[in-house]
């Protein structure tokens, strides 16, 4: 707690040096304790100037997924008000699931620098270089019915697409139902998992993986890209994460207040398959459906008009855009 309070005060006063005596009086600990906590911060990656007779001054914060860094300037009411971070874990969804089951509040954020068992849809693995990308999960406790839960994935996709665009200036598109594309390559995947009791939803775990500074290698349904690879320069992760969390909170609270139709309104603006787009849909069992996209319905299902003129709805599948 002292280390967090010390960091907050250094950040507030970053334009000047603060004496050890002033820090000691403010935090109610000895100057020796102040020195020890300064050393702990430096070991975590913070650059702090220490000048005799002047004191300490924060020079630079690390681009690491640390609770204090994520919360600093976040300005949300719900998302990320509780933050749990790991250097490495099996998957952030696993840890978020454990926290949700123990009663952790809505908006709890779990982030990791590395995952040993990260996964996407259909149990596909999600591999990421350590300390390079954004791997995080959120605990949500939505008031919606069971058949509306797929819309959460679409809501998250809208929020992430807008957050990435606003932070980087890149044009983002959503590939139904859970991928974010930039220049035709996959930059983000979203995985939602839930726990229910009878017809009631206890909670939903929303896992998000974003290729910020590296893209995974190996075969994928969609070519993987990274934001840094497209921009030609490294991308600082923390402000991007904060922007996305604010976007998620905005759309989530709007949908709770006004209904999920606001997501249906946003979808055609961001989808890579807006109504009228020819596509191929691969469904379970390997069957390939050819047709024309007709949007999504109120449950988040994809509507496809077949050559016969019949429109079918699909709750899952892998979309390929016909060129």
Backbone bond lengths (Angstrom), bond angles and torsions (degrees), N, CA, C in turn:
res aa  C-N    CA-C-N  psi(-1)  N-CA   C-N-CA  omega(-1)  CA-C   N-CA-C  phi
1 X - - - 1.464 - - 1.525 110.54 -
2 X 1.365 116.84 -41.12 1.458 120.40 179.70 1.521 110.20 -61.95
3 X 1.338 116.31 -42.80 1.463 119.76 -179.28 1.525 110.86 -60.33
4 X 1.348 116.89 -42.69 1.458 120.92 178.78 1.519 112.07 -63.84
5 X 1.345 116.76 -43.46 1.465 120.77 178.96 1.528 110.75 -65.32
6 X 1.339 115.77 -39.41 1.464 119.95 178.20 1.524 110.81 -62.45
7 X 1.321 116.19 -45.04 1.459 120.48 -179.98 1.525 110.96 -62.72
8 X 1.330 117.00 -42.26 1.467 120.54 -179.72 1.527 110.71 -61.72
9 X 1.338 117.24 -40.95 1.455 120.28 -179.23 1.526 110.89 -70.00
10 X 1.332 117.42 -40.90 1.460 120.59 176.71 1.527 110.66 -61.09
11 X 1.329 115.80 -39.19 1.466 119.57 -179.95 1.529 110.47 -67.79
12 X 1.325 117.28 -40.27 1.465 120.99 179.75 1.531 111.38 -64.32
13 X 1.332 116.02 -32.90 1.467 120.81 -174.89 1.533 110.96 -110.61
14 X 1.326 117.31 32.83 1.460 119.73 -171.27 1.522 113.72 -66.24
15 X 1.320 118.25 -13.47 1.471 120.54 -178.79 1.527 112.06 -83.71
16 X 1.331 118.51 -4.31 1.466 119.97 -177.61 1.528 110.77 -143.76
17 X 1.312 115.99 162.22 1.456 121.68 172.85 1.525 109.57 -79.46
18 X 1.326 115.39 144.22 1.467 121.43 178.96 1.521 107.33 -120.98
19 X 1.298 116.34 126.49 1.464 120.12 -176.86 1.524 110.80 -69.43
20 X 1.342 115.05 155.00 1.458 120.02 175.60 1.513 111.50 -60.57
21 X 1.332 116.60 -34.25 1.462 120.47 179.14 1.529 110.88 -65.60
22 X 1.326 116.98 -43.77 1.463 120.12 179.34 1.525 111.13 -63.55
23 X 1.321 116.17 -42.38 1.463 120.00 178.00 1.529 110.59 -64.48
24 X 1.326 115.55 -40.64 1.464 120.21 179.65 1.524 111.16 -61.96
25 X 1.322 116.79 -45.15 1.465 120.86 -179.62 1.526 111.20 -66.90
26 X 1.330 116.76 -40.42 1.459 120.22 -176.97 1.523 112.09 -67.93
27 X 1.344 116.19 -39.91 1.461 120.20 -174.56 1.529 113.17 -96.50
28 X 1.337 117.10 -8.26 1.458 120.00 176.00 1.513 114.49 71.39
29 X 1.323 117.17 32.98 1.469 121.69 176.83 1.524 108.23 -133.36
30 X 1.331 116.01 169.41 1.463 120.36 -178.33 1.523 111.29 -72.87
31 X 1.344 116.20 162.30 1.458 120.48 177.22 1.523 110.66 -65.97
32 X 1.330 116.76 -29.90 1.468 119.80 175.81 1.523 110.34 -65.00
33 X 1.332 116.39 -40.06 1.466 120.22 177.88 1.528 110.39 -65.18
34 X 1.335 116.38 -38.53 1.469 120.08 176.93 1.524 109.86 -58.96
35 X 1.329 116.46 -46.59 1.466 120.68 -179.66 1.522 110.67 -59.34
36 X 1.334 117.38 -42.96 1.467 121.04 -179.61 1.530 111.21 -63.01
37 X 1.333 116.87 -40.87 1.468 119.91 -179.88 1.531 110.85 -71.23
38 X 1.326 117.33 -34.47 1.468 120.55 174.19 1.529 109.20 -60.46
39 X 1.324 116.51 -43.39 1.465 121.47 179.58 1.529 110.44 -62.52
40 X 1.324 117.93 -40.08 1.470 121.55 177.92 1.524 110.75 -61.69
41 X 1.332 116.16 -41.87 1.462 119.49 178.48 1.526 111.01 -64.10
42 X 1.320 116.69 -40.88 1.468 119.95 178.65 1.521 111.17 -63.94
43 X 1.319 117.15 -37.64 1.459 120.60 177.82 1.530 111.25 -66.23
44 X 1.339 117.15 -25.44 1.469 121.49 178.93 1.530 112.20 -83.80
45 X 1.341 116.27 -5.10 1.459 118.51 176.62 1.514 115.27 113.52
46 X 1.337 118.49 -0.92 1.461 121.27 178.29 1.533 109.77 -78.44
47 X 1.341 116.23 139.64 1.460 121.40 174.33 1.529 108.22 -99.50
48 X 1.322 115.13 116.40 1.461 120.79 -176.42 1.524 108.40 -127.19
49 X 1.322 116.31 125.12 1.464 121.01 176.38 1.523 108.59 -81.05
50 X 1.333 116.22 134.34 1.464 122.42 176.53 1.520 107.78 -125.46
51 X 1.335 116.80 111.64 1.464 122.00 -174.75 1.531 108.76 -122.31
52 X 1.341 117.52 124.68 1.473 119.76 178.32 1.526 111.80 -53.65
53 X 1.319 115.00 138.67 1.474 124.10 177.99 1.541 112.89 72.00
54 X 1.334 117.57 -5.60 1.467 119.91 176.41 1.527 111.36 -112.87
55 X 1.326 115.87 -44.03 1.452 119.46 179.43 1.508 113.15 114.49
56 X 1.331 115.40 -141.52 1.466 121.57 -172.37 1.526 110.30 -120.24
57 X 1.329 113.84 149.70 1.468 119.35 176.17 1.527 109.07 -147.74
58 X 1.328 117.16 132.27 1.464 122.18 178.48 1.519 109.03 -75.99
59 X 1.343 116.09 122.11 1.460 121.44 -179.78 1.524 112.85 -98.46
60 X 1.327 116.51 -39.45 1.467 119.50 -174.55 1.520 110.16 -158.19
61 X 1.317 115.75 138.35 1.464 121.83 175.11 1.527 109.44 -101.45
62 X 1.320 117.34 145.13 1.465 119.39 -178.70 1.519 111.85 -76.05
63 X 1.330 116.00 151.38 1.461 120.23 175.85 1.529 108.63 -86.39
64 X 1.325 114.46 63.39 1.459 121.88 -178.02 1.517 109.47 -117.50
65 X 1.329 115.66 151.65 1.461 120.64 179.05 1.528 108.63 -83.11
66 X 1.332 114.46 85.52 1.456 123.37 179.98 1.526 108.28 -119.20
67 X 1.331 118.10 142.30 1.473 120.11 -177.57 1.523 114.11 -53.13
68 X 1.338 117.22 -45.87 1.464 119.61 -178.10 1.529 111.65 -63.75
69 X 1.326 116.85 -37.24 1.456 120.55 -179.49 1.525 111.82 -71.86
70 X 1.318 116.67 -39.30 1.470 120.50 -179.91 1.520 110.37 -66.26
71 X 1.330 116.90 -40.40 1.468 119.87 -176.80 1.519 113.10 -77.64
72 X 1.327 117.91 -23.25 1.464 121.06 -176.21 1.527 110.84 -63.84
73 X 1.308 116.94 111.74 1.457 121.80 179.53 1.514 114.47 74.83
74 X 1.330 118.75 14.73 1.468 121.27 -176.54 1.535 111.87 -65.58
75 X 1.317 117.42 -44.10 1.468 122.76 175.70 1.535 112.58 58.76
76 X 1.321 115.82 49.07 1.458 120.99 171.36 1.521 109.01 -119.38
77 X 1.329 116.05 158.59 1.460 120.84 177.59 1.518 112.11 -96.26
78 X 1.337 116.04 -20.80 1.462 120.16 -171.00 1.526 111.62 -129.65
79 X 1.315 116.75 -58.30 1.462 120.98 -173.28 1.526 111.42 -72.40
80 X 1.326 114.98 123.05 1.452 120.46 176.28 1.512 115.25 80.81
81 X 1.331 118.50 13.63 1.455 119.37 176.57 1.524 110.93 -71.62
82 X 1.349 116.58 -25.84 1.461 120.76 165.26 1.520 107.08 -117.00
83 X 1.330 116.95 128.21 1.456 121.96 -176.91 1.516 109.49 -127.17
84 X 1.325 116.11 130.69 1.462 122.71 175.27 1.527 107.06 -124.93
85 X 1.335 117.26 126.70 1.468 121.21 -175.81 1.523 110.85 -123.90
86 X 1.318 115.12 147.43 1.452 122.67 178.09 1.519 109.63 -130.05
87 X 1.339 116.40 144.21 1.463 119.35 169.12 1.523 109.32 -69.64
88 X 1.333 116.02 -40.59 1.464 121.23 177.17 1.518 108.61 -151.14
89 X 1.331 116.15 142.20 1.451 121.56 175.59 1.521 108.00 -152.64
90 X 1.329 116.60 173.98 1.470 119.25 178.07 1.517 109.44 -64.07
91 X 1.330 116.40 -58.00 1.464 121.95 172.45 1.517 107.76 -159.16
92 X 1.319 116.40 149.82 1.459 119.54 179.66 1.523 110.80 -66.25
93 X 1.334 117.78 -28.90 1.462 119.52 176.18 1.522 111.52 -64.13
94 X 1.339 116.98 -38.70 1.467 120.45 177.72 1.518 110.72 -60.10
95 X 1.325 116.17 -47.51 1.471 119.99 -177.33 1.530 110.65 -68.83
96 X 1.339 117.25 -39.64 1.468 120.00 178.60 1.522 110.59 -64.37
97 X 1.328 116.91 -37.17 1.465 121.30 177.57 1.527 110.41 -60.37
98 X 1.329 117.09 -45.07 1.462 120.56 179.08 1.526 111.17 -62.64
99 X 1.320 116.66 -41.86 1.464 120.21 179.98 1.524 111.16 -66.79
100 X 1.332 116.90 -41.50 1.464 120.08 179.68 1.524 110.88 -63.61
101 X 1.307 116.87 -40.10 1.465 120.66 179.77 1.525 111.96 -65.91
102 X 1.343 116.47 -26.48 1.463 119.76 179.38 1.525 111.93 -92.27
103 X 1.354 116.26 7.99 1.456 120.35 173.49 1.510 116.08 95.32
104 X 1.322 117.90 15.04 1.465 119.99 179.51 1.529 110.31 -59.91
105 X 1.318 118.51 141.98 1.467 121.02 -172.29 1.521 113.55 -69.79
106 X 1.313 114.90 159.83 1.459 120.79 176.01 1.522 109.95 -59.96
107 X 1.334 115.22 140.13 1.448 120.16 -178.10 1.512 113.66 93.77
108 X 1.347 117.63 -5.01 1.465 120.40 177.07 1.526 109.80 -57.03
109 X 1.321 116.21 131.94 1.462 123.29 -178.36 1.523 109.58 -110.94
110 X 1.316 115.93 130.42 1.460 122.15 173.02 1.519 107.59 -118.11
111 X 1.334 116.89 124.04 1.462 121.28 -179.07 1.517 109.35 -127.42
112 X 1.319 116.48 153.21 1.463 121.45 179.75 1.517 109.69 -143.65
113 X 1.328 115.71 147.33 1.461 120.80 174.02 1.524 110.88 -78.97
114 X 1.342 115.87 -26.83 1.455 120.10 -177.81 1.518 109.64 -151.28
115 X 1.341 116.17 145.23 1.462 122.70 176.10 1.527 109.16 -124.46
116 X 1.325 115.72 136.53 1.464 119.25 177.01 1.523 112.25 -90.90
117 X 1.350 116.38 -20.41 1.459 120.32 -178.04 1.530 111.10 -136.11
118 X 1.333 116.10 39.56 1.465 119.52 176.92 1.515 110.70 -61.60
119 X 1.327 116.45 145.25 1.457 119.88 -175.31 1.517 110.97 -143.32
120 X 1.335 114.15 156.33 1.449 121.62 174.66 1.520 109.53 -119.23
121 X 1.326 115.97 -157.06 1.465 119.26 178.48 1.519 110.25 -64.33
122 X 1.335 115.11 153.90 1.464 122.73 178.29 1.523 111.53 57.31
123 X 1.363 116.62 28.87 1.463 122.87 177.90 1.533 113.05 61.70
124 X 1.320 117.83 22.13 1.460 119.64 174.18 1.526 109.02 -69.11
125 X 1.326 115.78 144.61 1.459 119.57 -179.79 1.523 110.02 -75.98
126 X 1.325 115.33 150.57 1.466 121.84 176.96 1.524 106.20 -123.79
127 X 1.322 116.31 103.52 1.460 121.99 -176.85 1.523 109.73 -99.75
128 X 1.332 115.79 141.63 1.462 120.02 -177.65 1.520 109.34 -149.49
129 X 1.314 115.74 137.36 1.455 120.76 175.04 1.526 109.47 -66.54
130 X 1.339 116.13 138.53 1.461 121.19 -177.27 1.535 111.69 -62.95
131 X 1.331 115.98 142.49 1.463 123.90 175.49 1.530 113.59 61.13
132 X 1.317 117.45 25.36 1.465 119.96 -176.54 1.518 113.26 -119.64
133 X 1.330 117.88 -30.81 1.461 121.54 -170.80 1.525 111.27 -125.46
134 X 1.322 116.20 -172.69 1.462 121.66 176.74 1.511 109.15 -111.88
135 X 1.317 115.96 119.49 1.463 123.36 178.12 1.529 106.52 -127.52
136 X 1.321 117.46 110.75 1.461 118.75 -176.47 1.522 111.83 -153.28
137 X 1.321 115.25 160.30 1.465 122.25 178.44 1.522 109.07 -136.11
138 X 1.329 115.05 150.88 1.463 122.23 178.23 1.521 109.82 -122.83
139 X 1.321 116.06 145.61 1.461 122.28 173.08 1.523 108.49 -96.65
140 X 1.330 116.67 121.75 1.458 121.30 176.65 1.529 109.12 -120.85
141 X 1.319 115.17 147.66 1.470 121.64 176.22 1.536 107.73 -128.86
142 X 1.326 117.04 72.05 1.470 121.31 -172.40 1.524 112.15 -74.85
143 X 1.336 116.49 155.14 1.464 121.32 -178.80 1.519 113.18 -89.11
144 X 1.327 118.70 10.84 1.447 121.61 -171.10 1.526 112.59 -88.25
145 X 1.317 115.10 166.36 1.460 120.82 -179.56 1.529 110.24 -79.48
146 X 1.311 114.97 166.66 1.461 121.13 -175.53 1.527 111.67 -57.56
147 X 1.341 117.86 -42.25 1.461 119.54 -175.58 1.529 112.57 -74.62
148 X 1.332 117.62 -7.52 1.460 120.67 177.22 1.527 113.08 -93.58
149 X 1.320 117.15 -9.12 1.453 120.80 -174.78 1.524 113.11 -59.87
150 X 1.358 120.77 -38.37 1.472 118.37 177.18 1.528 113.56 -55.74
151 X 1.331 116.77 -24.64 1.465 119.20 178.89 1.530 111.63 -66.04
152 X 1.344 117.57 -21.26 1.460 119.69 178.44 1.522 109.97 -63.86
153 X 1.333 116.54 -40.07 1.466 119.75 177.58 1.522 110.40 -59.45
154 X 1.332 116.36 -42.97 1.462 119.90 -179.88 1.528 111.21 -68.33
155 X 1.328 116.72 -37.55 1.461 120.73 176.36 1.526 110.45 -60.47
156 X 1.331 115.96 -45.69 1.458 120.21 178.77 1.520 110.90 -62.71
157 X 1.327 116.14 -40.38 1.465 120.13 179.64 1.525 110.71 -61.38
158 X 1.320 116.70 -43.33 1.468 120.70 177.85 1.527 109.98 -60.97
159 X 1.324 116.70 -46.35 1.463 121.15 -177.43 1.528 111.42 -64.46
160 X 1.335 117.12 -45.02 1.462 120.06 -178.91 1.530 110.47 -66.59
161 X 1.334 116.60 -43.49 1.467 120.11 179.90 1.522 110.50 -58.69
162 X 1.321 116.62 -44.16 1.465 119.61 -179.89 1.527 111.10 -69.47
163 X 1.327 117.18 -38.96 1.455 120.30 179.89 1.515 112.36 -64.06
164 X 1.322 116.70 -44.74 1.470 120.53 179.33 1.530 109.91 -64.00
165 X 1.336 116.25 -43.02 1.467 119.54 -179.84 1.521 111.49 -61.90
166 X 1.334 116.73 -46.43 1.462 119.65 -176.04 1.523 111.54 -67.94
167 X 1.338 117.46 -31.61 1.459 119.77 -178.40 1.527 112.23 -80.93
168 X 1.324 117.23 -35.47 1.468 120.66 -173.95 1.518 114.30 -108.05
169 X 1.329 117.53 -20.78 1.456 121.08 -174.31 1.512 113.60 82.93
170 X 1.332 117.57 -1.80 1.462 121.32 -179.51 1.523 110.68 -76.67
171 X 1.319 116.05 147.07 1.462 120.95 175.61 1.522 108.87 -79.00
172 X 1.320 116.44 123.20 1.463 121.89 -178.54 1.524 110.18 -111.95
173 X 1.321 115.38 147.43 1.455 121.86 176.60 1.528 109.10 -135.33
174 X 1.328 115.33 151.47 1.468 120.95 179.59 1.519 109.31 -103.60
175 X 1.336 115.78 127.48 1.455 120.91 171.99 1.519 107.09 -100.85
176 X 1.328 114.86 115.44 1.474 120.73 -175.30 1.521 110.16 -53.09
177 X 1.366 116.26 137.20 1.474 124.88 -3.35 1.525 113.76 -102.10
178 X 1.348 118.14 -10.24 1.472 117.07 -164.94 1.520 116.22 -139.29
179 X 1.327 118.91 15.11 1.462 120.30 -179.58 1.527 111.06 -111.84
180 X 1.330 116.38 142.29 1.457 122.12 173.17 1.523 107.18 -106.62
181 X 1.333 116.02 127.44 1.457 121.97 -179.00 1.521 110.83 -111.02
182 X 1.335 115.18 144.96 1.462 122.61 170.76 1.522 106.37 -132.89
183 X 1.325 116.25 124.73 1.462 122.05 -176.57 1.531 111.64 51.52
184 X 1.327 115.85 38.99 1.454 122.03 175.95 1.505 115.16 80.88
185 X 1.335 118.54 -5.52 1.461 121.85 179.95 1.518 111.51 -105.46
186 X 1.321 115.96 151.29 1.465 120.90 -178.39 1.524 110.05 -78.97
187 X 1.324 115.42 124.83 1.450 120.93 178.88 1.526 111.74 -113.89
188 X 1.337 117.21 -14.38 1.464 120.19 -176.37 1.512 110.24 -153.99
189 X 1.330 115.63 142.79 1.454 122.48 171.51 1.515 110.02 -126.55
190 X 1.316 116.25 150.54 1.474 122.17 -177.46 1.523 108.73 -128.59
191 X 1.322 116.74 134.59 1.457 121.90 178.49 1.518 109.38 -131.21
192 X 1.337 117.11 119.41 1.459 121.12 177.15 1.523 109.59 -108.01
193 X 1.310 115.29 135.27 1.465 122.53 177.45 1.522 108.11 -131.41
194 X 1.315 117.48 146.88 1.464 119.54 -175.55 1.520 112.17 -134.41
195 X 1.308 114.52 162.11 1.459 121.80 171.98 1.524 107.13 -126.21
196 X 1.317 115.73 130.41 1.456 121.19 -176.37 1.519 110.61 -125.70
197 X 1.316 114.79 162.12 1.458 122.45 174.09 1.518 107.02 -137.69
198 X 1.357 115.33 112.40 1.468 120.51 -171.15 1.522 107.87 57.11
199 X 1.330 118.41 -123.92 1.462 121.39 179.18 1.521 112.68 -97.03
200 X 1.335 116.73 7.23 1.460 120.46 -177.05 1.525 110.50 -98.73
201 X 1.326 116.40 143.85 1.454 122.58 177.55 1.527 107.99 -96.12
202 X 1.320 115.93 117.93 1.466 119.44 177.88 1.527 110.87 -75.33
203 X 1.323 115.88 -48.87 1.465 120.31 179.11 1.517 109.09 -167.45
204 X 1.331 114.51 163.89 1.459 122.43 176.64 1.522 108.28 -126.26
205 X 1.321 116.50 133.76 1.458 121.97 175.45 1.524 107.74 -102.75
206 X 1.324 116.29 124.89 1.463 122.13 -177.06 1.526 109.24 -113.12
207 X 1.332 116.13 106.90 1.451 121.19 -179.78 1.519 111.22 -97.83
208 X 1.323 116.85 134.12 1.468 122.29 -176.85 1.528 108.99 -132.38
209 X 1.329 116.42 128.37 1.455 121.58 175.70 1.513 109.52 -123.55
210 X 1.334 117.30 125.36 1.471 122.09 -176.67 1.518 109.20 -123.39
211 X 1.329 116.11 126.69 1.462 121.43 175.27 1.526 108.52 -78.28
212 X 1.312 116.16 95.88 1.464 120.53 -176.48 1.528 110.56 -88.09
213 X 1.327 115.86 -59.78 1.467 119.31 -176.02 1.522 114.70 -112.49
214 X 1.326 118.06 -9.91 1.469 121.10 173.48 1.520 108.75 -143.62
215 X 1.319 115.99 154.55 1.462 122.04 174.61 1.524 108.81 -113.34
216 X 1.338 118.67 141.10 1.466 119.93 179.44 1.519 111.69 -66.38
217 X 1.329 114.74 148.24 1.460 120.03 176.42 1.517 109.38 -92.71
218 X 1.325 117.22 168.60 1.456 121.42 177.02 1.507 112.28 103.43
219 X 1.345 116.14 167.04 1.463 120.71 -176.80 1.520 112.39 -67.11
220 X 1.327 116.67 135.51 1.458 122.62 175.95 1.516 108.51 -141.10
221 X 1.322 115.54 156.85 1.463 120.04 177.08 1.527 110.69 -62.74
222 X 1.330 116.09 -34.90 1.456 121.67 178.78 1.519 108.34 -123.35
223 X 1.318 117.93 138.63 1.462 121.56 177.93 1.530 110.23 -55.99
224 X 1.330 115.70 129.68 1.460 120.07 -179.26 1.517 110.57 -90.00
225 X 1.322 116.45 137.85 1.454 122.47 177.12 1.525 108.41 -134.27
226 X 1.324 115.88 166.96 1.461 121.01 174.67 1.524 109.42 -121.42
227 X 1.312 115.56 156.23 1.462 120.04 177.86 1.523 110.86 -62.43
228 X 1.339 116.71 -42.46 1.466 119.87 -179.82 1.521 111.05 -64.83
229 X 1.338 116.76 -37.72 1.451 120.17 179.93 1.516 112.33 -62.79
230 X 1.326 116.23 -36.96 1.464 120.40 179.75 1.524 111.30 -77.04
231 X 1.331 116.43 -41.09 1.459 120.18 -178.02 1.528 112.33 -77.43
232 X 1.323 116.69 -20.98 1.454 120.05 -178.59 1.513 113.94 78.32
233 X 1.336 117.66 20.39 1.461 121.99 177.98 1.524 108.79 -159.73
234 X 1.340 117.66 155.19 1.470 120.06 179.34 1.526 111.35 -62.62
235 X 1.315 115.45 150.08 1.464 121.93 178.62 1.524 108.75 -114.19
236 X 1.325 116.62 127.19 1.461 120.59 176.87 1.523 109.25 -71.28
237 X 1.320 116.15 127.22 1.464 120.16 -169.15 1.527 114.45 -79.21
238 X 1.330 117.59 -38.56 1.462 119.30 -171.52 1.530 113.83 -61.70
239 X 1.331 119.59 -48.61 1.474 117.59 177.93 1.524 112.65 -64.10
240 X 1.323 117.84 -30.58 1.463 120.55 175.64 1.512 110.27 -65.75
241 X 1.338 117.22 -46.37 1.464 120.72 178.32 1.522 110.75 -59.95
242 X 1.318 117.53 -44.22 1.458 120.75 -179.22 1.527 111.32 -62.72
243 X 1.326 116.58 -41.32 1.466 120.01 178.36 1.520 110.42 -62.47
244 X 1.315 117.37 -43.23 1.467 120.64 -179.62 1.523 110.99 -65.69
245 X 1.314 117.46 -40.59 1.468 120.16 178.18 1.526 111.10 -62.07
246 X 1.333 116.69 -39.24 1.471 119.24 177.85 1.524 110.88 -66.54
247 X 1.324 116.90 -38.78 1.464 120.17 177.87 1.528 110.94 -65.94
248 X 1.325 117.66 -42.89 1.464 120.78 178.40 1.523 109.80 -60.31
249 X 1.333 116.71 -45.83 1.462 119.46 -179.87 1.525 110.67 -61.52
250 X 1.331 116.77 -43.76 1.468 120.05 -179.33 1.524 111.14 -57.52
251 X 1.325 117.40 -53.06 1.455 120.15 -175.34 1.519 112.12 -71.37
252 X 1.322 117.04 -33.29 1.463 120.01 178.56 1.538 110.88 -66.74
253 X 1.316 116.45 -46.80 1.466 119.06 179.92 1.528 111.39 -69.07
254 X 1.335 117.13 -35.90 1.459 119.84 175.75 1.528 111.07 -62.28
255 X 1.341 116.30 -43.00 1.463 120.49 -179.26 1.525 111.14 -67.72
256 X 1.319 117.26 -34.34 1.471 119.70 177.39 1.526 110.83 -67.62
257 X 1.326 115.91 -35.84 1.460 119.57 -177.04 1.526 112.26 -82.78
258 X 1.346 117.18 -42.94 1.462 121.35 -171.25 1.524 114.04 -107.46
259 X 1.327 117.19 -10.33 1.457 119.88 -179.56 1.525 111.67 102.89
260 X 1.312 115.14 160.41 1.460 121.41 -175.84 1.522 113.62 -73.64
261 X 1.322 117.82 -6.75 1.470 119.60 177.85 1.530 112.44 -61.35
262 X 1.337 117.33 -23.49 1.456 118.55 179.20 1.528 110.66 -66.12
263 X 1.328 117.77 -27.43 1.462 121.41 176.32 1.526 109.66 -74.49
264 X 1.319 116.26 -38.00 1.469 119.62 175.85 1.525 110.88 -60.98
265 X 1.321 117.05 -32.95 1.465 120.72 178.95 1.526 111.35 -72.39
266 X 1.318 117.62 -33.37 1.460 121.50 -178.13 1.531 112.27 -78.80
267 X 1.311 116.66 -28.22 1.460 121.11 -171.41 1.536 113.71 -55.78
268 X 1.338 119.76 -51.08 1.473 118.48 -177.90 1.527 113.72 -61.41
269 X 1.335 117.42 -23.53 1.462 121.12 -178.83 1.520 111.69 -74.90
270 X 1.328 116.89 -22.65 1.460 121.17 -173.35 1.523 113.81 -118.08
271 X 1.319 117.40 -16.06 1.462 120.63 -175.13 1.523 111.98 -69.81
272 X 1.344 115.89 142.19 1.472 119.57 173.41 1.523 110.24 -81.87
273 X 1.335 116.74 -4.37 1.475 121.19 174.82 1.524 109.43 -129.28
274 X 1.344 118.06 64.90 1.466 119.49 176.39 1.523 109.69 -65.55
275 X 1.323 118.01 164.56 1.467 120.29 -179.70 1.519 112.34 -49.40
276 X 1.335 114.71 131.99 1.454 121.05 -179.61 1.518 114.43 100.57
277 X 1.335 117.37 -3.81 1.464 121.15 -178.60 1.527 111.08 -85.23
278 X 1.332 119.17 124.63 1.468 120.72 173.41 1.534 109.67 -65.52
279 X 1.320 116.25 139.83 1.460 119.75 -179.66 1.512 111.33 -150.53
280 X 1.322 114.43 165.92 1.460 122.77 170.41 1.519 106.87 -120.19
281 X 1.306 117.03 131.96 1.453 122.05 179.80 1.521 108.90 -118.26
282 X 1.312 115.34 120.61 1.466 120.94 176.25 1.518 108.35 -96.56
283 X 1.326 116.42 120.11 1.462 120.56 -177.25 1.523 109.83 -109.75
284 X 1.318 116.13 176.48 1.462 122.06 -177.14 1.527 109.80 -54.17
285 X 1.317 115.03 138.37 1.451 119.88 -178.22 1.513 112.96 92.46
286 X 1.346 117.03 -3.85 1.456 120.46 177.45 1.509 115.02 87.71
287 X 1.344 118.23 1.62 1.472 120.14 179.84 1.527 109.58 -67.89
288 X 1.328 116.39 137.18 1.459 122.63 179.68 1.524 109.92 -109.99
289 X 1.318 114.86 123.39 1.455 122.08 -178.92 1.523 108.45 -106.74
290 X 1.324 117.19 125.00 1.468 121.22 175.64 1.524 109.33 -105.26
291 X 1.307 115.36 138.39 1.451 118.77 179.89 1.513 111.45 -178.43
292 X 1.315 115.33 -159.41 1.464 122.10 -178.23 1.525 108.20 -123.86
293 X 1.310 116.97 131.65 1.462 121.27 179.30 1.522 110.53 -63.42
294 X 1.328 115.56 137.46 1.465 121.43 178.36 1.531 111.39 -124.36
295 X 1.345 116.08 19.21 1.460 120.04 179.44 1.512 112.07 95.46
296 X 1.323 116.04 -162.15 1.459 122.50 177.64 1.524 108.91 -125.80
297 X 1.338 115.48 157.40 1.467 118.84 178.47 1.521 110.11 -97.23
298 X 1.330 116.64 -174.20 1.460 120.95 -173.26 1.524 113.29 -68.64
299 X 1.335 118.51 -11.20 1.461 121.32 176.81 1.525 112.01 -99.96
300 X 1.332 117.41 -0.18 1.452 120.50 -178.68 1.509 114.40 90.38
301 X 1.324 117.74 2.36 1.463 121.04 178.64 1.529 110.18 -72.96
302 X 1.332 115.60 147.55 1.457 121.44 179.68 1.527 109.51 -84.44
303 X 1.324 116.21 132.92 1.459 122.01 178.15 1.522 108.84 -101.87
304 X 1.338 115.97 127.23 1.465 121.35 -177.59 1.527 108.97 -129.41
305 X 1.331 116.71 126.02 1.455 121.24 174.95 1.525 108.94 -89.58
306 X 1.326 115.31 121.15 1.454 121.01 -178.11 1.529 110.54 -82.00
307 X 1.324 116.50 170.00 1.460 121.37 179.80 1.516 111.41 -60.58
308 X 1.344 116.15 -27.55 1.464 121.03 179.16 1.516 112.97 -71.62
309 X 1.334 116.38 -12.04 1.459 121.02 -177.45 1.512 113.12 97.29
310 X 1.321 116.93 -10.39 1.466 121.98 178.36 1.531 109.62 -78.19
311 X 1.319 116.43 137.78 1.468 121.15 175.49 1.523 109.23 -102.03
312 X 1.335 115.81 124.47 1.464 121.36 178.93 1.531 109.64 -112.89
313 X 1.318 114.74 153.25 1.470 120.26 176.28 1.520 108.83 -108.41
314 X 1.332 115.52 143.82 1.457 121.10 -178.59 1.532 108.41 -131.31
315 X 1.339 115.40 127.42 1.455 120.39 -178.32 1.531 111.52 -85.14
316 X 1.329 118.01 -18.93 1.455 120.70 179.08 1.512 108.87 -153.63
317 X 1.314 116.82 164.80 1.449 121.85 179.58 1.518 111.11 150.75
318 X 1.331 115.61 173.87 1.456 122.36 -179.27 1.532 108.59 -116.02
319 X 1.325 115.23 118.31 1.460 120.80 -174.33 1.528 111.05 -89.69
320 X 1.341 115.57 136.52 1.458 122.11 168.81 1.531 106.96 -124.96
321 X 1.312 115.26 129.24 1.459 119.22 179.42 1.517 108.23 -84.50
322 X 1.344 117.00 129.25 1.457 121.34 177.72 1.525 109.89 -79.22
323 X 1.318 115.01 131.08 1.474 120.61 179.91 1.511 109.67 -101.71
